[in-house]
Amino acid sequence: MPTPPVVTSRRALLGGVASAGAAGVVAGTARPAQAAYRPRRYRGKPLLGAADRHLVNRFSYGSTPALTRQVRRAGGGPRWFEKQLRPGRIKDARTDALAGWWPSLDRSPQDLWTRQVQEVEGGWQVMADYQRWILMRRVTTNRPVWELMAEFWMNHFNVPVHHDAVFTHRFDFDRVVRRYALTSFEELLRRAVTHPAMGIFLDAAVSTKEHPNENLGRELLELHTVGYGQYGESDVKDSARILTGYLVDMWRTWEASYSPQDHWTGAVSVLGFTHANKDPDGRAVTDAFLRHLARHPATARRIARKLCVAFVRDDPSPGLVDHIADVYLRNDTAIKPVLRALVASAEFKKSGGLKVRDPSAEIVATYRALGVKVSDPPAGDNGSAARVILWQAEAIGAVPFDWPRPDGPPADNAAWSSPARLLASMDTHWAMSGGWWPSEGIRYRSARAWLPKKRLRFDLLVDHLSQQLLGRRSSSRLLQACVEVCPDDWKVRPSTRITMEHPLMKWGLHRLIATVLDSPDHFTR
């Protein structure tokens, strides 16, 4: 699709405004609004207060009128959050049905491999569909806290979807991490580290007592638990020895098993953990070792800081990190008490707008804000929105679980704040606001659906759009941007009366919608 000429003027107009959001600095460098641009308030449905809106924006994939209603029905943000910590009690039929759109996700490892070698369906194709399933889950879910925590832990225990033969077990890895995402870190650590997908990625699947492979043993210490600088090379060697025995029948059946004859036996010592390790069945010593690491003070601080960076700010105070680590240890690594303590902290409550959405999250937030309806993609139809959504995220800069290194993708603002990312996001906003791309397997709201009355002042329409798309009132800066993005010959002013016969509604509403989506409030959370 050719880029409409007006996009150049929109970039020039909004460069300061949007880049301020992409940098996570709400004040930014945008020029001050003229006195004439005073926003007016459209009386729409009740909105969330600032504190509730912040909590919901930080722990969801984007505000929508439906989500606002859910929060209000729950009795406010804190009560909504508490309900979210019990996802099994929340109905989410639309999201649960999405796996049926991509049936190969449920195939066995051997079936997936056979289909690849017979050139029926490549593993990379199955993993691309898995990524689409992830994105669509985030668009539709009624259980965003659970979904966000599954994302957080899969990034922590990163197993990139396109690494060699990981596709044979990667969807089951998702199911396991998702199942334990709100339980305890100890349980999650044990399940993730011994999973065949992790073993394939970090070579534990072929690690034996004769040839212990140190990759997983090292990353377990450096990335999954205590962190770099907390251990020595002898710790790495014994860590690797403890983990021997968890094998996968590589390149044949892909069956995962535990092999006592391949487990290294002998005394081990890692960071205060000691064990005689005499039994060829080393699963008990592995469990004890992982339990020790999960409760190590260095692990507590590392997990606490990662959570604070992901959900509070890039530079959380040492006091907040220490507090969260203490809650983690006092609650035997349970995850829910840690999340409750985090959102109850004063530092969290003052951090609104200080986190930038990464490209995948921003694509999802755009789909949610626009209220589009996406349908099951027909086989072989590459133009369907349920497939295109992955390419849109890729064009902006990141897709789910594709980070190639074991450390997982960055969670800081700087990583996702380049000018290239900003302009790519703006192009996507423009294309979707006009309903141009994707255009298949998707239903956009009509122009009439965006105009709440037959006749409405322009400034009230901007405020209505801000409420619908951002969940908040419009600002002087947003009103100014919306006025200036309209062509001069329309002679639009804040007081201009808008009807369905106005050029804005007949062929130009996408200008306003895209401008609202280009604002800092959409780029940040």
C-alpha positions as CSV (number, residue, x, y, z in Angstrom):
1,M,0.0,0.0,0.0
2,P,1.5,3.4,-1.0
3,T,2.0,5.8,1.9
4,P,-0.4,8.7,1.7
5,P,1.3,12.0,1.2
6,V,-0.2,13.5,4.3
7,V,1.8,11.2,6.5
8,T,4.9,13.4,5.9
9,S,3.1,16.5,7.3
10,R,1.8,14.4,10.2
11,R,5.3,13.3,11.1
12,A,6.5,16.8,11.0
13,L,3.6,18.0,13.1
14,L,3.8,15.3,15.7
15,G,7.5,14.5,15.8
16,G,8.0,16.3,19.1
17,V,4.8,15.1,20.7
18,A,5.2,11.4,19.8
19,S,8.9,11.2,20.4
20,A,8.3,12.5,23.9
21,G,6.1,9.5,24.5
22,A,8.5,7.1,22.9
23,A,11.2,8.3,25.2
24,G,8.9,7.9,28.2
25,V,9.0,11.6,29.0
26,V,5.5,12.8,29.0
27,A,6.5,16.5,29.1
28,G,8.7,16.0,26.0
29,T,9.9,18.8,23.8
30,A,6.6,19.5,22.0
31,R,5.8,23.2,21.5
32,P,3.3,24.6,24.0
33,A,-0.3,24.7,22.9
34,Q,-1.7,28.1,21.8
35,A,-4.3,29.6,24.1
36,A,-7.1,28.8,21.6
37,Y,-6.6,25.1,22.1
38,R,-8.5,24.6,25.3
39,P,-10.0,21.1,25.4
40,R,-13.7,20.6,26.1
41,R,-15.2,17.7,27.9
42,Y,-17.6,15.3,26.1
43,R,-20.0,13.6,28.5
44,G,-19.4,9.9,27.7
45,K,-19.4,6.8,29.8
46,P,-17.6,7.1,33.2
47,L,-13.8,6.8,33.0
48,L,-11.4,5.4,35.4
49,G,-9.6,7.7,37.9
50,A,-5.9,8.3,37.4
51,A,-4.8,5.6,39.9
52,D,-7.1,2.9,38.5
53,R,-6.1,3.9,35.0
54,H,-2.4,3.6,35.8
55,L,-2.9,0.2,37.4
56,V,-4.9,-1.1,34.5
57,N,-2.6,0.3,31.8
58,R,0.4,-1.3,33.5
59,F,-1.2,-4.7,33.9
60,S,-3.1,-5.0,30.7
61,Y,-2.5,-4.8,27.0
62,G,-4.3,-1.5,26.5
63,S,-7.3,0.3,27.7
64,T,-10.7,-0.2,26.1
65,P,-14.2,0.9,27.0
66,A,-15.0,-2.8,27.8
67,L,-12.1,-3.1,30.1
68,T,-13.1,0.2,31.9
69,R,-16.5,-1.3,32.5
70,Q,-15.0,-4.5,33.9
71,V,-12.9,-2.5,36.3
72,R,-15.8,-0.4,37.4
73,R,-18.0,-3.5,37.9
74,A,-15.2,-5.0,40.0
75,G,-15.3,-2.0,42.3
76,G,-12.1,-0.3,41.1
77,G,-8.6,-1.1,40.1
78,P,-7.3,-2.9,43.3
79,R,-10.3,-5.2,43.4
80,W,-10.1,-5.8,39.6
81,F,-6.4,-6.7,40.1
82,E,-7.2,-9.1,42.9
83,K,-9.7,-10.9,40.7
84,Q,-7.1,-11.1,38.0
85,L,-4.8,-13.1,40.3
86,R,-7.4,-15.9,40.1
87,P,-7.6,-16.3,36.4
88,G,-9.3,-19.7,36.6
89,R,-12.4,-17.9,37.8
90,I,-12.6,-15.6,34.8
91,K,-14.4,-16.6,31.7
92,D,-12.4,-16.1,28.5
93,A,-14.1,-18.3,25.9
94,R,-13.0,-16.1,22.9
95,T,-9.4,-16.4,23.8
96,D,-9.6,-20.1,24.7
97,A,-11.0,-20.7,21.2
98,L,-8.0,-19.2,19.4
99,A,-5.8,-22.3,19.5
100,G,-8.3,-23.9,17.1
101,W,-7.3,-21.3,14.5
102,W,-3.9,-23.0,14.3
103,P,-4.4,-26.7,14.8
104,S,-0.7,-27.7,14.4
105,L,0.0,-26.1,17.8
106,D,-1.4,-29.2,19.4
107,R,0.6,-31.8,17.3
108,S,3.0,-34.1,19.0
109,P,6.8,-33.4,18.8
110,Q,7.3,-36.4,16.5
111,D,4.3,-35.4,14.3
112,L,5.7,-31.9,13.9
113,W,9.1,-33.2,13.0
114,T,7.7,-35.7,10.5
115,R,5.7,-32.9,8.8
116,Q,8.8,-30.8,8.5
117,V,11.0,-33.5,7.0
118,Q,8.3,-34.5,4.6
119,E,7.9,-30.8,3.6
120,V,4.3,-30.7,4.6
121,E,4.7,-27.9,7.1
122,G,7.9,-26.3,8.4
123,G,8.6,-25.9,12.1
124,W,9.2,-22.2,11.4
125,Q,5.7,-22.0,10.0
126,V,4.2,-23.6,13.2
127,M,6.2,-21.2,15.3
128,A,5.0,-18.2,13.3
129,D,1.5,-19.3,13.9
130,Y,2.3,-19.7,17.6
131,Q,3.5,-16.1,17.7
132,R,0.2,-15.1,16.0
133,W,-1.7,-17.0,18.6
134,I,0.2,-15.1,21.3
135,L,-0.6,-11.7,19.8
136,M,-4.3,-12.6,19.3
137,R,-4.5,-13.8,22.9
138,R,-3.3,-10.4,24.0
139,V,-5.8,-8.7,21.9
140,T,-8.8,-10.6,23.1
141,T,-8.0,-11.8,26.7
142,N,-10.1,-11.0,29.7
143,R,-7.2,-12.2,31.9
144,P,-4.4,-9.8,31.1
145,V,-2.5,-10.1,34.4
146,W,-2.1,-13.8,33.8
147,E,-1.1,-13.2,30.2
148,L,1.4,-10.6,31.2
149,M,3.0,-12.8,33.8
150,A,3.2,-15.7,31.3
151,E,5.0,-13.3,29.0
152,F,7.3,-12.0,31.8
153,W,8.4,-15.5,32.8
154,M,8.8,-16.8,29.3
155,N,11.1,-13.8,28.6
156,H,12.9,-14.6,31.9
157,F,13.3,-18.3,30.9
158,N,13.8,-17.3,27.3
159,V,13.6,-20.2,24.7
160,P,13.5,-18.5,21.3
161,V,10.9,-20.0,19.0
162,H,13.1,-20.2,15.9
163,H,16.1,-21.9,17.5
164,D,17.0,-25.1,15.7
165,A,14.5,-27.9,16.7
166,V,12.9,-26.1,19.6
167,F,9.6,-26.0,17.7
168,T,9.0,-29.7,18.6
169,H,8.4,-28.8,22.3
170,R,8.0,-25.0,22.4
171,F,4.2,-24.9,22.5
172,D,4.2,-27.2,25.5
173,F,6.8,-25.0,27.2
174,D,4.3,-22.2,26.8
175,R,1.6,-24.3,28.4
176,V,3.8,-25.2,31.4
177,V,5.1,-21.7,32.1
178,R,1.5,-20.3,31.7
179,R,0.2,-22.9,34.1
180,Y,2.6,-21.9,36.9
181,A,3.0,-18.2,36.1
182,L,1.1,-17.1,39.2
183,T,2.2,-19.9,41.6
184,S,5.7,-19.7,43.0
185,F,9.1,-19.0,41.5
186,E,10.4,-22.3,42.9
187,E,7.8,-24.3,41.1
188,L,8.2,-22.3,37.9
189,L,12.0,-22.7,38.0
190,R,11.8,-26.4,38.4
191,R,9.3,-26.8,35.6
192,A,11.1,-24.4,33.1
193,V,14.7,-25.6,33.7
194,T,13.9,-29.3,33.3
195,H,11.6,-28.8,30.3
196,P,12.7,-30.5,27.0
197,A,12.4,-27.2,25.1
198,M,14.9,-25.6,27.5
199,G,17.1,-28.7,27.2
200,I,17.1,-28.5,23.4
201,F,17.9,-24.8,23.4
202,L,20.7,-24.9,26.0
203,D,22.1,-28.4,25.1
204,A,21.0,-30.1,28.3
205,A,19.1,-32.6,26.2
206,V,22.4,-34.2,25.1
207,S,24.3,-33.6,28.4
208,T,25.6,-36.8,29.9
209,K,27.9,-37.9,32.7
210,E,30.7,-38.6,30.2
211,H,30.3,-35.2,28.6
212,P,28.4,-32.7,30.8
213,N,27.4,-29.6,28.8
214,E,27.7,-26.4,30.8
215,N,25.3,-24.2,28.8
216,L,22.2,-24.7,30.9
217,G,24.2,-25.0,34.2
218,R,25.8,-21.6,33.5
219,E,22.6,-19.8,32.3
220,L,20.7,-21.2,35.3
221,L,23.0,-19.3,37.6
222,E,23.7,-16.2,35.4
223,L,20.2,-15.6,34.0
224,H,17.6,-17.6,35.8
225,T,18.6,-17.2,39.4
226,V,21.5,-15.5,41.2
227,G,23.0,-13.4,38.4
228,Y,26.4,-12.7,37.0
229,G,29.2,-12.3,39.5
230,Q,27.6,-14.4,42.2
231,Y,29.3,-17.7,41.2
232,G,32.6,-19.2,40.1
233,E,33.6,-21.8,37.5
234,S,33.4,-24.6,39.9
235,D,29.8,-23.7,40.6
236,V,29.0,-23.8,36.9
237,K,30.6,-27.3,36.5
238,D,28.7,-28.8,39.4
239,S,25.5,-27.1,38.3
240,A,25.9,-28.8,34.9
241,R,26.6,-32.1,36.5
242,I,23.5,-31.9,38.7
243,L,21.4,-31.3,35.6
244,T,22.6,-34.3,33.6
245,G,20.1,-37.0,32.8
246,Y,17.2,-34.9,31.3
247,L,17.5,-36.1,27.7
248,V,15.6,-35.8,24.5
249,D,15.7,-38.3,21.7
250,M,17.1,-35.8,19.2
251,W,16.4,-36.1,15.5
252,R,14.4,-39.3,15.9
253,T,11.3,-39.5,18.1
254,W,11.9,-36.3,20.1
255,E,10.7,-38.1,23.2
256,A,11.8,-36.5,26.5
257,S,12.9,-38.8,29.3
258,Y,15.1,-39.0,32.4
259,S,18.1,-41.4,32.0
260,P,19.7,-42.4,35.4
261,Q,22.6,-44.1,33.5
262,D,23.5,-40.7,32.1
263,H,23.4,-38.7,35.4
264,W,26.7,-37.7,36.8
265,T,27.2,-38.9,40.4
266,G,29.5,-37.6,43.1
267,A,29.6,-34.8,45.6
268,V,28.5,-31.4,44.4
269,S,28.8,-27.9,45.9
270,V,27.1,-24.8,44.4
271,L,26.7,-21.5,46.3
272,G,26.2,-23.1,49.7
273,F,24.3,-26.1,48.3
274,T,26.1,-29.4,49.0
275,H,24.9,-32.9,48.3
276,A,26.5,-36.4,48.1
277,N,24.7,-37.0,44.9
278,K,25.2,-40.8,45.0
279,D,21.9,-41.9,43.5
280,P,21.9,-42.4,39.7
281,D,18.4,-41.0,39.6
282,G,19.4,-37.4,40.2
283,R,15.9,-35.9,40.0
284,A,15.7,-35.5,43.8
285,V,19.1,-33.6,44.0
286,T,18.0,-31.5,41.0
287,D,14.8,-30.5,42.9
288,A,16.8,-29.7,46.1
289,F,19.3,-27.7,44.1
290,L,16.7,-25.6,42.3
291,R,14.8,-25.1,45.6
292,H,18.1,-23.7,47.1
293,L,18.7,-21.4,44.2
294,A,15.1,-20.1,44.2
295,R,15.5,-19.1,47.8
296,H,18.9,-17.6,47.5
297,P,19.0,-13.9,48.5
298,A,20.7,-13.0,45.3
299,T,17.9,-14.6,43.3
300,A,15.3,-12.8,45.4
301,R,17.0,-9.4,44.6
302,R,17.4,-10.3,40.9
303,I,13.8,-11.3,40.4
304,A,12.6,-8.3,42.5
305,R,14.5,-5.9,40.3
306,K,13.4,-7.5,37.1
307,L,9.7,-7.2,38.2
308,C,10.3,-3.6,39.2
309,V,11.9,-2.7,35.9
310,A,9.1,-4.4,33.9
311,F,6.2,-3.0,35.9
312,V,7.3,0.2,37.7
313,R,10.2,2.1,36.1
314,D,13.6,1.6,34.5
315,D,15.5,2.8,37.6
316,P,13.6,1.5,40.6
317,S,14.9,2.6,44.0
318,P,17.1,0.1,46.0
319,G,14.5,0.4,48.8
320,L,11.7,-0.8,46.5
321,V,13.8,-3.7,45.2
322,D,14.8,-4.7,48.8
323,H,11.2,-4.6,49.9
324,I,10.0,-6.8,47.0
325,A,12.8,-9.2,47.6
326,D,11.9,-9.4,51.3
327,V,8.3,-10.2,50.4
328,Y,9.5,-12.8,48.0
329,L,11.6,-14.6,50.6
330,R,9.0,-14.3,53.4
331,N,6.4,-15.9,51.2
332,D,8.5,-18.9,50.0
333,T,8.9,-17.4,46.5
334,A,5.1,-17.2,46.0
335,I,4.4,-14.8,43.1
336,K,1.0,-13.3,44.0
337,P,2.2,-11.7,47.3
338,V,5.1,-10.1,45.4
339,L,2.7,-8.6,42.8
340,R,0.4,-7.3,45.5
341,A,3.3,-5.6,47.3
342,L,4.6,-4.1,44.1
343,V,1.3,-2.5,43.1
344,A,0.7,-1.3,46.7
345,S,4.1,0.6,46.8
346,A,4.2,4.3,46.6
347,E,6.8,4.1,43.8
348,F,4.5,2.1,41.6
349,K,1.6,4.6,42.2
350,K,3.8,7.5,41.1
351,S,5.2,5.8,37.9
352,G,2.3,6.4,35.5
353,G,3.4,6.9,31.9
354,L,7.1,6.0,32.6
355,K,7.2,2.7,30.7
356,V,7.3,2.5,26.9
357,R,5.3,-0.2,25.2
358,D,7.5,-2.5,23.2
359,P,6.5,-3.0,19.5
360,S,4.4,-6.2,20.1
361,A,2.5,-4.6,23.0
362,E,1.9,-1.5,21.0
363,I,0.4,-3.4,18.0
364,V,-1.8,-5.3,20.4
365,A,-2.9,-2.0,22.1
366,T,-3.7,-0.5,18.7
367,Y,-5.9,-3.5,17.8
368,R,-7.7,-3.2,21.1
369,A,-8.1,0.6,21.0
370,L,-9.6,0.5,17.5
371,G,-12.1,-2.2,18.6
372,V,-11.5,-4.3,15.5
373,K,-12.9,-7.8,15.1
374,V,-10.5,-10.4,13.7
375,S,-11.8,-13.6,12.2
376,D,-10.3,-17.1,11.9
377,P,-7.8,-17.0,9.0
378,P,-8.7,-19.3,6.1
379,A,-6.0,-21.9,5.2
380,G,-3.4,-20.4,2.8
381,D,-4.8,-16.9,3.1
382,N,-1.7,-14.8,4.0
383,G,-3.6,-11.5,3.8
384,S,-5.8,-12.3,6.7
385,A,-5.4,-9.9,9.7
386,A,-4.7,-12.9,12.1
387,R,-1.6,-13.5,10.0
388,V,-0.7,-9.9,9.2
389,I,-0.6,-8.9,12.8
390,L,2.7,-10.7,13.2
391,W,4.3,-8.9,10.2
392,Q,3.0,-5.6,11.6
393,A,4.8,-6.2,14.9
394,E,8.0,-7.3,13.0
395,A,7.9,-4.1,10.9
396,I,7.9,-2.0,14.1
397,G,10.7,-3.9,15.6
398,A,9.9,-7.0,17.7
399,V,7.7,-10.1,17.8
400,P,6.9,-12.4,20.7
401,F,9.6,-14.8,22.0
402,D,12.0,-14.3,19.0
403,W,14.9,-12.9,21.0
404,P,17.8,-15.1,19.9
405,R,19.9,-15.0,23.1
406,P,19.1,-16.8,26.4
407,D,18.9,-13.5,28.3
408,G,15.5,-12.5,26.9
409,P,14.5,-9.2,25.4
410,P,15.2,-5.9,27.2
411,A,12.5,-4.3,29.3
412,D,13.9,-0.7,29.4
413,N,12.6,2.3,27.5
414,A,15.7,3.0,25.5
415,A,15.6,-0.3,23.7
416,W,12.3,0.5,22.1
417,S,12.6,4.3,21.6
418,S,14.4,4.7,18.3
419,P,13.1,7.2,15.7
420,A,12.7,4.3,13.2
421,R,10.4,2.4,15.6
422,L,8.4,5.6,16.2
423,L,7.9,6.3,12.5
424,A,7.0,2.6,11.8
425,S,4.4,2.7,14.6
426,M,2.9,5.9,13.1
427,D,2.7,4.3,9.7
428,T,0.8,1.4,11.2
429,H,-1.6,3.7,13.0
430,W,-2.3,5.5,9.7
431,A,-2.9,2.3,7.8
432,M,-5.2,0.8,10.4
433,S,-7.1,4.1,11.2
434,G,-8.0,4.2,7.5
435,G,-8.9,0.5,7.4
436,W,-6.3,0.0,4.6
437,W,-4.1,-2.7,6.0
438,P,-4.9,-5.3,7.0
439,S,-8.1,-5.4,5.1
440,E,-9.0,-9.1,5.0
441,G,-10.4,-11.1,7.9
442,I,-11.0,-7.9,10.0
443,R,-13.9,-5.6,10.7
444,Y,-13.2,-2.0,11.5
445,R,-15.6,0.4,13.2
446,S,-17.4,2.6,10.7
447,A,-17.0,6.4,10.7
448,R,-20.5,6.7,11.9
449,A,-19.7,4.6,14.9
450,W,-17.0,7.0,16.0
451,L,-19.4,10.0,15.9
452,P,-21.5,9.8,19.1
453,K,-24.1,12.5,17.9
454,K,-25.4,13.7,14.6
455,R,-23.8,17.1,15.2
456,L,-20.8,17.7,17.5
457,R,-18.2,20.3,18.0
458,F,-14.7,19.3,16.8
459,D,-13.1,19.7,20.2
460,L,-15.8,17.5,21.8
461,L,-15.2,14.9,19.1
462,V,-11.5,14.9,19.9
463,D,-12.3,14.4,23.6
464,H,-14.7,11.6,22.7
465,L,-12.0,9.9,20.6
466,S,-9.5,10.3,23.4
467,Q,-11.8,8.6,25.8
468,Q,-12.5,5.8,23.4
469,L,-8.9,5.2,22.3
470,L,-6.9,6.2,25.3
471,G,-9.3,5.9,28.2
472,R,-8.7,9.4,29.3
473,R,-9.6,13.1,28.5
474,S,-8.0,15.0,25.7
475,S,-5.3,17.6,26.3
476,S,-4.5,21.0,24.8
477,R,-1.6,19.4,22.9
478,L,-3.8,16.7,21.5
479,L,-6.5,19.1,20.4
480,Q,-3.9,21.3,18.7
481,A,-2.4,18.3,16.9
482,C,-5.9,17.2,15.7
483,V,-6.7,20.7,14.4
484,E,-3.4,21.0,12.6
485,V,-3.6,17.6,11.0
486,C,-6.7,18.6,9.1
487,P,-6.1,20.2,5.6
488,D,-6.3,24.0,5.5
489,D,-9.2,24.0,3.1
490,W,-11.4,22.3,5.6
491,K,-11.0,25.3,7.9
492,V,-11.3,23.2,11.0
493,R,-11.3,25.0,14.4
494,P,-12.1,23.7,17.8
495,S,-15.6,25.1,17.5
496,T,-16.3,23.7,14.1
497,R,-19.5,21.7,14.0
498,I,-19.0,18.2,12.7
499,T,-21.7,16.1,11.0
500,M,-21.5,13.0,8.8
501,E,-21.5,15.3,5.8
502,H,-18.4,17.1,6.8
503,P,-15.2,16.2,4.8
504,L,-13.7,14.9,8.1
505,M,-16.3,12.2,8.5
506,K,-16.7,11.5,4.8
507,W,-13.0,10.7,4.0
508,G,-10.7,12.1,6.7
509,L,-11.6,10.6,10.1
510,H,-8.5,8.4,10.0
511,R,-6.4,11.6,10.4
512,L,-7.9,12.2,13.8
513,I,-7.8,8.5,14.9
514,A,-4.2,8.2,13.8
515,T,-3.2,11.4,15.6
516,V,-4.7,10.2,18.9
517,L,-2.8,6.9,18.5
518,D,0.4,8.8,17.8
519,S,0.2,10.6,21.2
520,P,2.5,9.8,24.1
521,D,-0.4,8.3,26.0
522,H,-0.7,5.4,23.5
523,F,3.1,4.8,23.3
524,T,3.4,4.6,27.1
525,R,1.8,2.6,29.8
